[in-house]
Amino acid sequence: MSEAAAALGVVLLAAGGSRRLGRSKQLLDTGDKVLVARQAELLLALQPACVVVVTGAEQAAVSEALQGLPVQQVHNADWRDGMGRSIACGVAAMPERVRACLLVLVDQWQLQLSDLQKLIAAWQEDPQSAVTAQWTACDGEIASGPPVIFPRSLFARLGRLSGERGARGVLKRHAARLQQVDLPRAAADLDHPGDWPETWPR
């Protein structure tokens, strides 16, 4: 385990109800395993200090899918209220030795280990900075968002999030120490049926 990874905790957000998709993102069949297990294995490959999976909808099935993986599960009973509380739950589970937290969404299915390593390398250059992915959106504009690394100095603010309010406000207040890393694969998610990868079972 590298020194950087040893100081880094990971939160995988897997609590949502997938209303727009019409079926649970967490439990989508990717061919050899369901998506939440696939993403957890990707994050474990970083050898971080810990991987925390925030559950919500379909808690029992998600927990079963994660059996045998060395992850900590934290249940957000208020998952219907939005992402804010899930972020707060995940960050609250970070152990004291963790100096920063990598936040990943379960449906960012195109992410590869090298993408996450690029984020970590940028954070390692300035451990008090926050680091977000950025990419070129369909309209040609530059967009940014998860995966994101938050330094411990922002944990208290993240712990107060609730409802639909995500972490953008926290990042905005930390703009002077914000890095952005080009990660085109971070743009792919699973919000609508048309987003379904062709290689996955139907």
N, C-alpha and C positions, 0 to 999 in steps of 0.2 A: 504493500500500500504506500503510495506517495505521501509526502508530508501534506500536500494540498488536499488530497482526498481524505486524509485522516481528520482534517479540520472542517470537512464539509458534510453537512447532513442533506438528505434529499427528501422532498415531499412529492408524492404522486397523488394528484387530485383525481379521485375516481368515485365521486359521490353523486353526480348529477342524475337526473331522471330522463335525459335524452328525449325531451318532448318533440323537438323538431325532427329528429331522426326516426322516431316512432318505435324504437327498440333500444335496449340497453347497450350503450357503447362498450361498457366495461366487459360485457360477456360476448362480444362479437367473435365469431370463429375466424381466426386468421390462417387456418390450415392445419396447424399442429397444436395450437393452444388458444385460449381466449385472450382477448386484447390486454386485459389488466395483468395477466401473468406474463405476457410477452414484454410489456413495458417495465414491469418490475424486474425481470431478468436483465433487461438492458441497463437499468439503473444500478443493479447490483454489480454489473461488470465494471463499474467505475471504482469499486471497492471503497465506498464512502464510509464515514463513521456510522451512518445508519440510513435505512430507507423506511420512511413512514408512508403508509398508504391510507389516505382518508376515504372511508367508505360512507355510503348513505343509502341510495336506492339499491335494491337487490343485495342488501348486506350479506345475507346468508350465502347466496350463490357466489358472490365475490370472495367472501372469506374461504369458501371451499376451493375456489380456483387458485387461491394463494397458498394452500396447504403445502408444506414442505419447503417453502421459500423463507429465507431468514429476513423477513420484513416485520415491522411493527404495524399493526392495524389500529387505527383510531376512528371511531364512528362519530359522524356528525349527525346527531338526531334532528338538527334543523336544516338538513340539506335542501329542502324545498324552498328555503328562503333565498338561496343564491350562493355564489362562490365565496363571498367574503368570510362567512363563518367557517367554511372548509379550510381556507388559508390559515385562519386563526387557530383552528384545531391542530393542523399539521405543525405549525411553528411552535405551538405550546409543547409539543412532544419532543422537541429538539433537546438533547442532553447538553449539559453545561460546557463540555469540551468542544462543542461545535462552534466555529467562528463565523460560519455563513450557511445559508440554506439555498439549495437549488430546487426551484419549483417547476414541475412538469405537469402538463395536462395529459390525461390518459389517452385522449384521441389524437395526439400528435404522432401519428403512426409512421410517418416517414423519417423521424429522427433516427440518427445513427450515433454510435459511440463517439465517432470523430467529431460530430457536432457539439456534443456535450463537453468533450475534452477541450474544444476551442473556447467555450465559455469559461471553463475552469482556468485555462491558461491566462485569459484576460483578467479574471478576478485575482489570480495569484500575483500579477504585476502590481495591483493596487488593492490589497485586501479590505480596505475601507470603502471601496466602490461597490455600486450595484451594477450588474451586467445583464442586459436584455438581448434577445435575438432581434434581428431586423431583416426585412425582406421587401421585395418590390411587389406590391399588390396588383391585382388585375387591372386597376385603373391607372397604373403607372406610378402611383404615389408610394412613398416609402412608409411601410408599416412596422410596428414593433410590438413585442409582447413575449409571452412565455416561449421557451424556457427562460427563466430569470434566476439570477443569483442575488440574494439579499445578504448584506453583511449583518452581523449580530446587532449593530447599532440601530437597525430598523425593526428588530423583532418586536419591541414593545408596541410600535405603531401597527404592525401587522396583526398583533394579538387583539387589537381593538376593532378589527374589521367585522362587519356583519352584513347580512342581506345581500343585495345585488352588487354592493360596492366592492370592487376588486382592489388591486394594489396600485392602480395608476396614480392615484393621489399621493400615495407614499413615495412613489418614484419621482413624481413631479417635485416634491419638496426636497428630494435628494439630487436634483438635476446637476448640481455642481460636481458631483462625484458619480456620474452615470456614464457607463460605457455601453456601446452598442456593437454587436458582432454580426456580420452578415451570415445568416443561416437560412437559405432559401427553403430548405425542407421543413422548417418550423411553420411555414404558411399552411401546410396541409393538415386539415382536421376532418372530423366526421359529423358535421352539423345537419346534413341533408342526405336523403337516399342517393342522390347523384354523386356524392363524394366517395361512394363505396369503391375500394380498390378492386380492379378487375381480377387480380390473382387470388382473392379470398373466396371461399365458398359462399354460395347464395342461400 
